[in-house]
Amino acid sequence: MEYGNIISDYLDSKKYEPTLIFNNPYGNNKKFNIRLGDNEIKWSEKENALEIIINGTKINTSKKVTLNYNWGKSIDSVNFANNVRQIKLYESDSLLGFVITNEPCTGLGCSVNYQLIYDLKSKSESYFGRFRTGFELELYDFNHDSRIDFLSKTFYGRNVEMIDTTEFIMYSQTKKGNFEEFRTEEQNRFTFKHIYPQVYPERDKDSLMEKFEENWIEKINNNGR
C-alpha cells in the first residue's frame, strides 16, 4: 500500500491556495526585502537570530520555540534560523506564511527548517519546526468550520530496522489569530502517523511493512488496509 500517495492526495484536496508566493534565490541573488501584495517585508540576521520587519512591525526569532515537536519529543529553538527561504501571502485571510532556514548549513542542520504563520490583523506569531519532513508551508481546511488549519510534522527517527515514523498533528487558528492544537469535547488531539521502511537494493521490499495509523476527523485511508 503506497500510503505516501494516499496522504499526498488527501492533503492536496484540502489545501488553501495562496494569493502570492515569493521564493528567495540562492547565493548572490538572495534578497533581504520585498513587497508582497500590499505588504513590505524586510529581514536580516541580528545577534544569532532572524529579525523580520513586516509593514514596520519587528519580530525576532530570539527565544522563540516551536509549538510542535519536530524531532522525537523535543521542541526546537527558532533562533537557529537566519534566512527567509519562502513567503506565502494568503490575502483574503490576512496571513503570511514563512519558511525560514539556516544557511549555509552543515550536517543535520540541513534537514531543519521552521514555519512562521503571521496574522496581519492581530500581529500574532505561530512557529512550527520540521526535521527531515520537507520544506513546504501549506494551510488547509480540514473540517469546514471557517477556521484555517495547519498540519505539523514530527519525525521520530529511524529505528534499528531502518524504519521511519512521521506523525502529523492538526492545528487551527484561534479568534486571536494564533494557532493551537485542534480539539473537540470528544477528542483532545487529531493525528495520523506514517510508518515506512527505508528500502535499499539489498533489502527485500516485500518483507517490509508500511503502516498508516489515523486518529483523525474523517477517514483518510479508504482502501481497507
C-alpha positions as a Markdown table, in Angstrom:
| # | Residue | x | y | z |
|---|---|---|---|---|
| 1 | Met | 0.0 | 0.0 | 0.0 |
| 2 | Glu | 1.5 | 3.4 | -1.0 |
| 3 | Tyr | 0.4 | 5.4 | 2.0 |
| 4 | Gly | 2.6 | 8.3 | 1.0 |
| 5 | Asn | 0.5 | 8.8 | -2.2 |
| 6 | Ile | -2.8 | 8.5 | -0.2 |
| 7 | Ile | -1.6 | 11.2 | 2.2 |
| 8 | Ser | -0.5 | 13.5 | -0.6 |
| 9 | Asp | -3.8 | 13.1 | -2.5 |
| 10 | Tyr | -5.8 | 13.8 | 0.7 |
| 11 | Leu | -3.8 | 16.9 | 1.6 |
| 12 | Asp | -4.0 | 18.3 | -1.9 |
| 13 | Ser | -7.8 | 18.1 | -1.7 |
| 14 | Lys | -7.8 | 20.2 | 1.5 |
| 15 | Lys | -5.2 | 22.8 | 0.6 |
| 16 | Tyr | -5.7 | 26.6 | 0.6 |
| 17 | Glu | -4.1 | 28.2 | -2.4 |
| 18 | Pro | -2.0 | 31.3 | -1.6 |
| 19 | Thr | -2.5 | 34.6 | -3.3 |
| 20 | Leu | 1.2 | 35.2 | -4.0 |
| 21 | Ile | 4.4 | 33.2 | -3.4 |
| 22 | Phe | 8.0 | 34.5 | -3.1 |
| 23 | Asn | 10.9 | 32.0 | -3.3 |
| 24 | Asn | 14.2 | 33.5 | -2.3 |
| 25 | Pro | 17.0 | 32.9 | -4.8 |
| 26 | Tyr | 20.2 | 31.3 | -3.6 |
| 27 | Gly | 23.7 | 32.7 | -3.5 |
| 28 | Asn | 24.5 | 36.3 | -4.6 |
| 29 | Asn | 20.9 | 36.8 | -5.9 |
| 30 | Lys | 19.4 | 36.3 | -2.4 |
| 31 | Lys | 17.0 | 39.1 | -1.4 |
| 32 | Phe | 16.5 | 40.7 | 2.0 |
| 33 | Asn | 13.5 | 42.8 | 1.3 |
| 34 | Ile | 10.4 | 42.5 | -0.9 |
| 35 | Arg | 6.9 | 43.8 | -1.4 |
| 36 | Leu | 4.3 | 41.1 | -1.5 |
| 37 | Gly | 0.9 | 42.5 | -2.3 |
| 38 | Asp | 0.4 | 45.5 | -0.1 |
| 39 | Asn | 3.0 | 44.3 | 2.4 |
| 40 | Glu | 6.6 | 45.5 | 2.8 |
| 41 | Ile | 8.8 | 42.8 | 4.3 |
| 42 | Lys | 12.4 | 43.0 | 5.3 |
| 43 | Trp | 14.7 | 40.6 | 7.2 |
| 44 | Ser | 18.3 | 40.3 | 8.5 |
| 45 | Glu | 20.3 | 38.3 | 10.9 |
| 46 | Lys | 20.6 | 40.0 | 14.3 |
| 47 | Glu | 22.6 | 38.6 | 17.2 |
| 48 | Asn | 22.3 | 35.0 | 16.1 |
| 49 | Ala | 18.6 | 35.3 | 15.4 |
| 50 | Leu | 16.5 | 36.4 | 12.5 |
| 51 | Glu | 14.7 | 39.7 | 12.6 |
| 52 | Ile | 11.8 | 40.2 | 10.2 |
| 53 | Ile | 10.0 | 43.6 | 9.7 |
| 54 | Ile | 6.5 | 43.4 | 8.4 |
| 55 | Asn | 4.9 | 46.7 | 7.5 |
| 56 | Gly | 7.1 | 48.4 | 10.1 |
| 57 | Thr | 6.4 | 45.8 | 12.9 |
| 58 | Lys | 9.5 | 44.0 | 14.1 |
| 59 | Ile | 9.5 | 40.3 | 15.1 |
| 60 | Asn | 12.6 | 38.4 | 16.2 |
| 61 | Thr | 13.2 | 34.6 | 16.4 |
| 62 | Ser | 15.4 | 35.0 | 19.5 |
| 63 | Lys | 13.9 | 33.0 | 22.4 |
| 64 | Lys | 11.0 | 31.7 | 20.2 |
| 65 | Val | 10.3 | 28.0 | 20.2 |
| 66 | Thr | 8.2 | 25.7 | 18.1 |
| 67 | Leu | 4.7 | 24.7 | 19.1 |
| 68 | Asn | 5.3 | 21.2 | 17.9 |
| 69 | Tyr | 7.9 | 18.6 | 18.4 |
| 70 | Asn | 10.0 | 18.5 | 15.3 |
| 71 | Trp | 12.2 | 15.5 | 16.2 |
| 72 | Gly | 11.2 | 13.0 | 18.8 |
| 73 | Lys | 9.8 | 14.5 | 22.0 |
| 74 | Ser | 11.5 | 17.9 | 21.9 |
| 75 | Ile | 10.5 | 21.4 | 20.8 |
| 76 | Asp | 13.2 | 23.4 | 19.0 |
| 77 | Ser | 14.6 | 26.9 | 19.3 |
| 78 | Val | 13.8 | 29.0 | 16.3 |
| 79 | Asn | 16.8 | 31.3 | 16.7 |
| 80 | Phe | 18.8 | 28.7 | 14.7 |
| 81 | Ala | 17.2 | 30.2 | 11.6 |
| 82 | Asn | 19.0 | 33.1 | 9.8 |
| 83 | Asn | 17.4 | 33.1 | 6.4 |
| 84 | Val | 14.0 | 33.5 | 4.8 |
| 85 | Arg | 13.6 | 30.8 | 2.1 |
| 86 | Gln | 9.9 | 31.3 | 1.1 |
| 87 | Ile | 7.0 | 33.6 | 1.9 |
| 88 | Lys | 3.3 | 33.0 | 1.0 |
| 89 | Leu | 0.6 | 35.6 | 1.2 |
| 90 | Tyr | -3.0 | 34.5 | 1.9 |
| 91 | Glu | -4.6 | 37.8 | 1.2 |
| 92 | Ser | -8.2 | 37.1 | 1.9 |
| 93 | Asp | -7.3 | 35.6 | 5.3 |
| 94 | Ser | -4.7 | 38.3 | 6.2 |
| 95 | Leu | -2.0 | 35.7 | 6.7 |
| 96 | Leu | 1.7 | 35.5 | 5.8 |
| 97 | Gly | 3.5 | 32.1 | 5.9 |
| 98 | Phe | 7.3 | 32.0 | 6.1 |
| 99 | Val | 9.7 | 29.1 | 5.6 |
| 100 | Ile | 12.9 | 30.0 | 7.4 |
| 101 | Thr | 16.2 | 28.1 | 7.4 |
| 102 | Asn | 19.8 | 28.3 | 8.4 |
| 103 | Glu | 22.3 | 29.0 | 5.6 |
| 104 | Pro | 24.9 | 27.9 | 4.9 |
| 105 | Cys | 24.0 | 24.6 | 6.6 |
| 106 | Thr | 26.1 | 21.6 | 7.6 |
| 107 | Gly | 25.2 | 18.1 | 8.7 |
| 108 | Leu | 21.9 | 17.6 | 10.4 |
| 109 | Gly | 21.2 | 21.3 | 10.2 |
| 110 | Cys | 20.5 | 21.0 | 6.5 |
| 111 | Ser | 17.4 | 18.9 | 7.4 |
| 112 | Val | 15.9 | 21.5 | 9.8 |
| 113 | Asn | 13.5 | 24.3 | 8.8 |
| 114 | Tyr | 10.8 | 26.3 | 10.5 |
| 115 | Gln | 7.4 | 27.7 | 9.6 |
| 116 | Leu | 6.2 | 31.0 | 10.8 |
| 117 | Ile | 2.5 | 32.0 | 10.4 |
| 118 | Tyr | 1.9 | 35.7 | 10.9 |
| 119 | Asp | -1.6 | 37.2 | 11.3 |
| 120 | Leu | -1.5 | 40.6 | 9.7 |
| 121 | Lys | -4.6 | 41.8 | 11.7 |
| 122 | Ser | -3.6 | 40.7 | 15.2 |
| 123 | Lys | 0.2 | 40.6 | 14.6 |
| 124 | Ser | 0.3 | 37.2 | 16.3 |
| 125 | Glu | 3.1 | 34.7 | 15.5 |
| 126 | Ser | 2.9 | 30.9 | 15.5 |
| 127 | Tyr | 6.1 | 28.9 | 15.0 |
| 128 | Phe | 6.5 | 25.3 | 13.9 |
| 129 | Gly | 9.5 | 23.2 | 13.1 |
| 130 | Arg | 10.5 | 20.3 | 10.9 |
| 131 | Phe | 13.3 | 17.8 | 10.6 |
| 132 | Arg | 13.6 | 15.5 | 7.6 |
| 133 | Thr | 10.0 | 16.1 | 6.6 |
| 134 | Gly | 10.1 | 18.6 | 3.8 |
| 135 | Phe | 10.4 | 22.4 | 3.5 |
| 136 | Glu | 6.9 | 23.4 | 2.4 |
| 137 | Leu | 4.4 | 25.6 | 4.3 |
| 138 | Glu | 0.7 | 24.8 | 3.5 |
| 139 | Leu | -2.6 | 25.9 | 5.0 |
| 140 | Tyr | -5.7 | 23.7 | 5.0 |
| 141 | Asp | -9.4 | 23.5 | 5.6 |
| 142 | Phe | -9.9 | 20.0 | 7.1 |
| 143 | Asn | -13.4 | 20.2 | 8.6 |
| 144 | His | -15.2 | 23.2 | 7.0 |
| 145 | Asp | -15.5 | 25.1 | 10.3 |
| 146 | Ser | -14.3 | 28.5 | 8.9 |
| 147 | Arg | -11.0 | 28.0 | 10.8 |
| 148 | Ile | -7.8 | 27.8 | 8.9 |
| 149 | Asp | -5.7 | 24.7 | 9.7 |
| 150 | Phe | -2.0 | 23.9 | 9.8 |
| 151 | Leu | -0.5 | 20.4 | 9.8 |
| 152 | Ser | 2.6 | 19.9 | 11.8 |
| 153 | Lys | 5.1 | 17.1 | 11.2 |
| 154 | Thr | 7.1 | 15.3 | 13.9 |
| 155 | Phe | 9.9 | 12.9 | 12.8 |
| 156 | Tyr | 10.5 | 10.1 | 15.4 |
| 157 | Gly | 13.8 | 8.9 | 14.0 |
| 158 | Arg | 15.0 | 5.8 | 12.3 |
| 159 | Asn | 14.9 | 2.6 | 14.4 |
| 160 | Val | 17.4 | -0.3 | 14.2 |
| 161 | Glu | 15.3 | -1.9 | 11.5 |
| 162 | Met | 15.7 | 1.3 | 9.4 |
| 163 | Ile | 12.0 | 2.2 | 9.7 |
| 164 | Asp | 11.0 | 5.9 | 9.9 |
| 165 | Thr | 7.9 | 7.3 | 11.7 |
| 166 | Thr | 6.3 | 10.7 | 10.9 |
| 167 | Glu | 3.4 | 12.0 | 13.0 |
| 168 | Phe | 1.0 | 14.7 | 11.6 |
| 169 | Ile | -0.9 | 16.8 | 14.1 |
| 170 | Met | -3.7 | 19.3 | 13.3 |
| 171 | Tyr | -3.6 | 22.9 | 14.5 |
| 172 | Ser | -6.2 | 25.5 | 13.9 |
| 173 | Gln | -6.3 | 29.3 | 14.1 |
| 174 | Thr | -8.0 | 30.9 | 17.1 |
| 175 | Lys | -10.0 | 34.1 | 17.3 |
| 176 | Lys | -6.9 | 35.8 | 18.5 |
| 177 | Gly | -5.1 | 34.9 | 15.2 |
| 178 | Asn | -2.6 | 32.4 | 16.7 |
| 179 | Phe | -2.6 | 28.7 | 16.1 |
| 180 | Glu | -3.2 | 25.9 | 18.7 |
| 181 | Glu | -3.8 | 22.2 | 18.6 |
| 182 | Phe | -7.3 | 21.5 | 17.4 |
| 183 | Arg | -9.5 | 19.6 | 19.9 |
| 184 | Thr | -13.2 | 18.9 | 20.5 |
| 185 | Glu | -15.2 | 17.9 | 23.6 |
| 186 | Glu | -14.8 | 14.3 | 22.4 |
| 187 | Gln | -11.2 | 14.3 | 21.4 |
| 188 | Asn | -8.1 | 16.2 | 22.5 |
| 189 | Arg | -5.7 | 15.6 | 19.6 |
| 190 | Phe | -6.2 | 14.8 | 15.9 |
| 191 | Thr | -3.3 | 13.0 | 14.4 |
| 192 | Phe | -2.2 | 10.4 | 11.8 |
| 193 | Lys | 1.1 | 8.5 | 11.5 |
| 194 | His | 3.0 | 7.2 | 8.5 |
| 195 | Ile | 5.4 | 4.4 | 9.3 |
| 196 | Tyr | 7.7 | 3.4 | 6.4 |
| 197 | Pro | 10.8 | 1.4 | 5.9 |
| 198 | Gln | 13.9 | 2.6 | 4.1 |
| 199 | Val | 14.4 | 0.5 | 1.0 |
| 200 | Tyr | 17.8 | -0.4 | -0.3 |
| 201 | Pro | 18.8 | -2.7 | -3.2 |
| 202 | Glu | 19.9 | -5.5 | -0.9 |
| 203 | Arg | 16.7 | -5.4 | 1.1 |
| 204 | Asp | 13.6 | -7.5 | 0.2 |
| 205 | Lys | 10.9 | -4.8 | -0.2 |
| 206 | Asp | 8.0 | -7.3 | 0.0 |
| 207 | Ser | 9.1 | -8.2 | 3.5 |
| 208 | Leu | 8.9 | -4.7 | 4.8 |
| 209 | Met | 5.6 | -3.5 | 6.0 |
| 210 | Glu | 4.5 | 0.1 | 5.5 |
| 211 | Lys | 1.9 | 1.2 | 8.1 |
| 212 | Phe | -0.7 | 4.0 | 8.5 |
| 213 | Glu | -2.4 | 4.9 | 11.7 |
| 214 | Glu | -5.1 | 7.5 | 12.0 |
| 215 | Asn | -7.0 | 9.2 | 14.7 |
| 216 | Trp | -8.4 | 11.9 | 12.5 |
| 217 | Ile | -11.6 | 13.9 | 11.9 |
| 218 | Glu | -12.5 | 11.7 | 9.0 |
| 219 | Lys | -11.3 | 8.6 | 7.3 |
| 220 | Ile | -8.2 | 9.2 | 5.2 |
| 221 | Asn | -7.4 | 5.6 | 4.2 |
| 222 | Asn | -10.5 | 4.2 | 2.4 |
| 223 | Asn | -8.7 | 1.2 | 0.9 |
| 224 | Gly | -9.4 | -1.2 | 3.7 |
| 225 | Arg | -5.8 | -1.8 | 4.8 |
